[in-house]
Amino acid sequence: MNSFWKKASFYFMCLLVMAGSTSCGLLNHHAQAVYHESINKAPYDVVIVPGLPYDTGRINPLFKARMLWAKELYETGVARHIIFSGSAVHSPYIEGVVMKIMADSMGIPTRHTFIEDKALHSNENVAYGLALAQSMGFKNVAVATDPIQMMVLKKYTRANSAHISMLPFSIKSMAAYYKAPFPKVNAEDAFVED
């Protein structure tokens, strides 16, 4: 490779790193602005936590982060109840059921957690979670998730459920969530054959 292409490759890589850093910074800044706007409406009767595929061999870092975020929101009084939402989409485990099993083992009182097990994607997590919340009489509802999914859901919630708030965690907290201890559970009750 001649010197021109070496320099061009180097500058291109630098540009990619800077673009990635800037976009993460902007995303985190936006997520924090949304969080600070939403926290003023707390405490929430219930927060909906969208699921992620569960794999018994390795816990997805976002799965772990959403669970730890849900626990934090409950323990700090931001959320009075939690709905874990998700069906068996990309694994043979019903996401909402696995998350409830995890929440029980993390010390969140079982009487304050609920399962929505029909949702196949993010929009359905909100739609079915909201329907369950309303059927139980909950009025002040939020979605607790990561900043990336928050961006995906904002358009849907604006069009379909504008009264739902978003409670994204900070991207900067991911490192702490990743390192935090996490319970190993028996997810047999969440397993489905097909």
DRENZATOR-614138 format. One record per residue (C-alpha): y, z, x; residue in one letter. Coordinates in steps of 0.5 Angstrom, whole numbers, plus 2048, in hexadecimal, padded with zeros to 3 digits. Each point is the difference from the previous one (the first is absolute). Layout:
YZXA;...
//
This chain:
800800800M;8077FE803N;805805801S;8047FD7FAF;7FA8027FBW;7FF806803K;8078027FFK;8007FD7F9A;7FA8047FES;803807803F;8067FF7FCY;7FC7FE7FAF;7FC806800M;806805801C;8037FC7FAL;7FA8027FCL;800807802V;8078017FFM;7FF7FD7F9A;7FA8047FEG;804806802S;8067FE7FCT;7FC7FF7FAS;7FD807801C;806803800G;8037FD7FBL;7FA8017FBL;800807802N;8088017FFH;7FF7FD7F9H;7FA8047FEA;804806802Q;8057FE7FCA;7FC7FF7FAV;7FC807801Y;807803800H;8027FD7FAE;7FA8027FCS;7FF807803I;8068027FCN;7FC7FF7FAK;7FB805802A;7FC8037FEP;7FB7FB7FDY;7FB8017FBD;7FB7FC803V;8007FB806V;7FC7FA800I;7FC7FF807V;7FD7F9801P;7FA7FF803G;7FD7FD806L;7F97FE801P;7FB805803Y;7FC7FF806D;7FB806801T;8007FE808G;807800801R;8068027FCI;8067FB7FFN;806803803P;8047FE7FAL;7FB8047FBF;801806804K;807800800A;8017FF7F9R;7FB8067FFM;804804805L;8077FE7FCW;7FD8027FAA;7FE807802K;807801803E;8037FD7FAL;7FC8057FCY;801806804E;8077FF801T;8018007F8G;8027F9800V;7FA7FE7FCA;7FD8057FBR;7FA7FB7FFH;7FD7FA803I;7FC7FA7FDI;7FC7FD805F;7FF7F87FES;7FB7FB802G;7F97FD7FFS;7FB7FE804A;8047F9803V;7FE7FF807H;7FA805801S;7FB8037FCP;8048067FFY;8058027FAI;806801803E;8038057FBG;7FA804800V;7FF800808V;808802800M;7FF8067FBK;7FA803804I;804800806M;8068037FDA;7FB8067FDD;7FD801807S;808800803M;8018067FBG;8047FC7FBI;7FE8047FAP;7FB7FB7FCT;8048027F9R;8067FC803H;7FD7FA802T;7FD7FA7FCF;7FC7F9801I;8027FA7FDE;7FA7FB802D;8027F97FDK;8057FD805A;7FF7FB804L;8067FF804H;807803801S;8037FE7F9N;7FA8027FCE;801807804N;8078017FDV;7FE7FD7F9A;7FA8047FFY;802806803G;8068007FCL;7FC7FF7FAA;7FC806802L;806804801A;8037FF7FAQ;7FA8017FCS;800807803M;8078017FEG;8037FF807F;8077FE800K;803800807N;7FC7FB804V;8007FE807A;7FC7FC805V;7FE803806A;7FE7FB806T;8027FD806D;8067FC802P;7FD7F9800I;7FC8017F9Q;8078027FDM;8037FA802M;7FA7FC7FCV;8018057FAL;8078007FFK;8017F97FDK;7FA8027FBY;8038067FET;8077FE7FFR;7FD7FA7FCA;7FB8057FCN;802807801S;807801803A;7FF8087FEH;7FB801805I;803803807S;7FD7FE807M;7FE805805L;7FE7FD806P;7FF804807F;8037FE806S;7FD7FB805I;802805805K;7FB8057FDS;7FA7FB801M;7FF803807A;7FF8077FDA;7FC7FE7FBY;7FB7FC804Y;7FF806805K;8008057FAA;7F98037FFP;7FD7FD7F9F;7FA8037FDP;7F97FC800K;7FD8007F9V;7FA7FE7FCN;8037FA7FCA;7F97FF7FCE;8038017FAD;8057FA801A;7FA7FB802F;7FF7FA7FBV;7FA7FB802E;8047FA7FED;
//
